[in-house]
Amino acid sequence: MPEGVLAVLRELERADEETGTALADLDRLAGDVDSVRARVDELEAFAARLPAEADARAAELERSRAEASAAQRVLEEAEAAVLAAGPENAHGGERFRVRARDRASVADRRVVEATKAAEDLENRVAEATIEGHELHGRARELAAELRGRPRIAEDAGKEPHPGLEGVEAWSEIARASLFVARGQLSAEREAVIRQANELGALALGEPLSAMGTGAVASRVEQALG
């Protein structure tokens, strides 16, 4: 059994390992691109909901302020009524003032809640803007990683255009290119494994069940030893 067969098998094993490493790297890049795209989709969905949500927050704040203003006027009237009431009406006037005070307290609390909701939305808008810039920066980094790689389309290595739309368009190209590149590498790896199995079967003089290149090389090495 020629020693050259084992040398070829070891070369095929190295090629298999290199291809496996390259595939893992493509999977990492594809995962990173998918992560960026997922956040872009979420930010775009938030932007689509924003006008209606902002209108709702503004309307609620305006409504709560109007209710608080009305409740305050009623409370002032109740306070004046208590002062103007004689002893015989003092008890009824006090009940009126307590109810008015409770109503004013509830109305003020609603103003605080509506104000906080409006501020929270403003904060979310600011955070979304910052994240949008960060995502664009991350997309630029990934494009730089893809640039000039074998099997990767040239457009996947170009910087995305500004805005979420630019990142979204770039991600579509990058994802498609990575999918194609992975398919090509997988086919090459399968060919290497198939070649190793065929060569091992020929060297051993017996058919082999499909196994990895390392396992085939070890079987042949044992036979040689």
C-alpha positions as CSV (number, residue, x, y, z in Angstrom):
1,M,0.0,0.0,0.0
2,P,1.8,3.1,-1.1
3,E,2.8,5.7,1.4
4,G,1.7,8.4,-1.1
5,V,-2.0,7.5,-0.5
6,L,-1.7,8.5,3.2
7,A,0.0,11.7,2.3
8,V,-2.9,12.6,-0.1
9,L,-5.4,11.7,2.6
10,R,-3.7,13.9,5.1
11,E,-3.8,16.7,2.5
12,L,-7.5,16.1,2.1
13,E,-7.9,16.1,5.9
14,R,-6.3,19.5,6.1
15,A,-8.4,20.8,3.2
16,D,-11.5,19.5,5.1
17,E,-10.5,21.3,8.3
18,E,-9.8,24.5,6.5
19,T,-13.1,24.4,4.7
20,G,-14.9,23.6,8.0
21,T,-13.2,26.7,9.6
22,A,-14.3,28.8,6.7
23,L,-17.8,27.5,7.0
24,A,-17.9,28.4,10.7
25,D,-16.7,31.9,9.9
26,L,-19.4,32.3,7.3
27,D,-22.0,31.1,9.8
28,R,-20.7,33.7,12.3
29,L,-21.0,36.4,9.7
30,A,-24.4,35.3,8.7
31,G,-25.5,35.3,12.3
32,D,-24.2,38.8,12.8
33,V,-26.0,40.0,9.6
34,D,-29.2,38.4,10.7
35,S,-28.9,40.0,14.2
36,V,-28.5,43.5,12.6
37,R,-31.4,42.9,10.2
38,A,-33.6,41.7,13.0
39,R,-33.0,44.9,15.0
40,V,-33.5,47.0,11.9
41,D,-36.9,45.3,11.4
42,E,-37.8,46.1,15.0
43,L,-36.8,49.7,14.7
44,E,-38.7,50.2,11.5
45,A,-41.8,48.7,13.1
46,F,-41.4,51.1,16.0
47,A,-41.0,54.0,13.5
48,A,-44.2,52.9,11.7
49,R,-46.1,52.8,15.0
50,L,-44.6,56.1,16.3
51,P,-47.0,58.7,14.8
52,A,-50.1,57.0,16.1
53,E,-48.5,56.3,19.5
54,A,-47.2,59.9,19.8
55,D,-50.7,61.2,19.0
56,A,-52.2,59.0,21.6
57,R,-49.8,60.1,24.2
58,A,-50.3,63.8,23.4
59,A,-54.1,63.3,23.5
60,E,-54.0,61.5,26.8
61,L,-51.8,64.3,28.3
62,E,-54.1,67.0,27.0
63,R,-57.1,65.2,28.3
64,S,-55.6,64.6,31.8
65,R,-54.6,68.2,32.1
66,A,-58.1,69.4,31.2
67,E,-59.6,67.0,33.8
68,A,-57.1,68.2,36.4
69,S,-57.9,71.8,35.6
70,A,-61.6,71.1,35.9
71,A,-61.1,69.2,39.1
72,Q,-59.1,72.1,40.6
73,R,-61.9,74.6,39.8
74,V,-64.4,72.3,41.5
75,L,-62.1,72.0,44.5
76,E,-61.8,75.8,44.7
77,E,-65.6,76.1,44.6
78,A,-65.9,73.5,47.3
79,E,-63.4,75.4,49.5
80,A,-65.3,78.6,49.0
81,A,-68.6,76.9,49.7
82,V,-67.2,75.6,53.0
83,L,-66.1,79.0,54.0
84,A,-69.5,80.5,53.1
85,A,-71.6,77.8,54.6
86,G,-73.3,78.4,57.9
87,P,-73.1,75.9,60.8
88,E,-76.2,74.1,59.6
89,N,-74.6,73.4,56.2
90,A,-71.0,72.7,57.4
91,H,-71.3,68.9,57.3
92,G,-72.6,68.8,53.7
93,G,-70.0,71.4,52.6
94,E,-67.2,69.3,54.1
95,R,-68.3,66.2,52.3
96,F,-68.4,68.2,49.0
97,R,-64.8,69.4,49.7
98,V,-63.5,65.9,50.5
99,R,-65.0,64.5,47.2
100,A,-63.6,67.5,45.3
101,R,-60.2,67.0,46.8
102,D,-60.2,63.3,46.0
103,R,-61.2,64.0,42.4
104,A,-58.4,66.6,42.1
105,S,-55.9,64.2,43.5
106,V,-56.8,61.4,41.1
107,A,-56.7,63.9,38.2
108,D,-53.3,65.2,39.2
109,R,-52.0,61.6,39.4
110,R,-53.3,61.0,35.9
111,V,-51.4,64.1,34.7
112,V,-48.2,62.7,36.2
113,E,-48.7,59.3,34.6
114,A,-49.5,60.8,31.2
115,T,-46.5,63.1,31.4
116,K,-44.3,60.1,32.2
117,A,-45.7,58.1,29.3
118,A,-45.0,61.0,26.9
119,E,-41.5,61.3,28.3
120,D,-40.9,57.6,28.1
121,L,-41.9,57.7,24.4
122,E,-39.5,60.6,23.8
123,N,-36.7,58.6,25.4
124,R,-37.5,55.5,23.3
125,V,-37.3,57.7,20.2
126,A,-33.9,59.0,21.3
127,E,-32.7,55.5,22.0
128,A,-34.0,54.2,18.7
129,T,-32.1,57.0,16.9
130,I,-28.9,56.2,18.7
131,E,-29.3,52.5,18.0
132,G,-30.0,53.2,14.3
133,H,-26.6,54.9,14.1
134,E,-25.0,52.0,16.0
135,L,-26.6,49.5,13.6
136,H,-25.3,51.4,10.6
137,G,-21.8,51.4,12.1
138,R,-22.0,47.6,12.7
139,A,-23.2,47.0,9.2
140,R,-20.2,49.0,7.9
141,E,-17.9,46.8,10.0
142,L,-19.5,43.6,8.6
143,A,-19.3,45.0,5.1
144,A,-15.6,45.6,5.6
145,E,-15.2,41.9,6.8
146,L,-17.0,40.7,3.7
147,R,-15.1,42.9,1.3
148,G,-12.7,41.0,-1.0
149,R,-13.6,37.6,0.4
150,P,-13.7,34.7,-2.1
151,R,-17.2,33.7,-3.3
152,I,-18.7,36.9,-1.7
153,A,-20.5,39.2,-4.0
154,E,-18.8,42.6,-4.5
155,D,-21.9,44.5,-3.4
156,A,-21.9,42.7,0.0
157,G,-18.6,44.4,0.7
158,K,-19.9,47.9,-0.1
159,E,-20.8,50.3,2.7
160,P,-24.6,50.5,3.3
161,H,-26.4,53.7,2.3
162,P,-27.5,56.0,5.2
163,G,-30.5,55.2,7.4
164,L,-32.3,52.0,8.3
165,E,-33.3,51.6,4.7
166,G,-29.7,51.5,3.6
167,V,-28.8,48.9,6.2
168,E,-31.8,46.8,5.3
169,A,-31.0,46.8,1.6
170,W,-27.3,45.9,2.3
171,S,-28.3,43.1,4.7
172,E,-30.4,41.5,1.9
173,I,-27.4,41.4,-0.4
174,A,-25.1,40.2,2.4
175,R,-27.4,37.4,3.5
176,A,-27.9,36.2,-0.1
177,S,-24.2,36.3,-0.8
178,L,-23.3,34.4,2.4
179,F,-26.0,31.8,1.6
180,V,-24.5,31.2,-1.9
181,A,-20.9,31.2,-0.6
182,R,-21.8,28.7,2.1
183,G,-23.5,26.4,-0.4
184,Q,-20.4,26.5,-2.6
185,L,-18.1,25.7,0.4
186,S,-20.4,22.9,1.6
187,A,-20.3,21.4,-1.9
188,E,-16.5,21.6,-2.0
189,R,-16.3,20.0,1.5
190,E,-18.6,17.2,0.5
191,A,-16.4,16.6,-2.6
192,V,-13.3,16.4,-0.4
193,I,-14.9,13.9,2.0
194,R,-16.2,11.8,-0.9
195,Q,-12.7,11.8,-2.5
196,A,-11.2,10.7,0.8
197,N,-13.6,7.9,1.2
198,E,-13.1,6.7,-2.3
199,L,-9.3,6.8,-2.0
200,G,-9.5,5.1,1.4
201,A,-11.7,2.3,0.0
202,L,-9.3,1.9,-2.9
203,A,-6.3,1.7,-0.6
204,L,-7.9,-0.7,1.8
205,G,-9.5,-2.8,-0.8
206,E,-12.9,-2.7,0.9
207,P,-15.9,-0.4,0.8
208,L,-16.2,2.2,3.5
209,S,-19.2,3.6,5.2
210,A,-19.3,7.4,4.8
211,M,-16.9,8.9,7.4
212,G,-14.9,12.0,7.9
213,T,-11.5,12.6,6.3
214,G,-9.7,12.2,9.6
215,A,-11.3,8.9,10.3
216,V,-10.4,7.6,6.8
217,A,-6.8,8.7,7.1
218,S,-6.5,7.0,10.5
219,R,-7.9,3.8,9.1
220,V,-5.4,3.8,6.3
221,E,-2.5,4.7,8.7
222,Q,-3.4,1.8,10.9
223,A,-3.4,-0.5,7.9
224,L,0.0,0.8,6.9
225,G,1.4,0.3,10.4
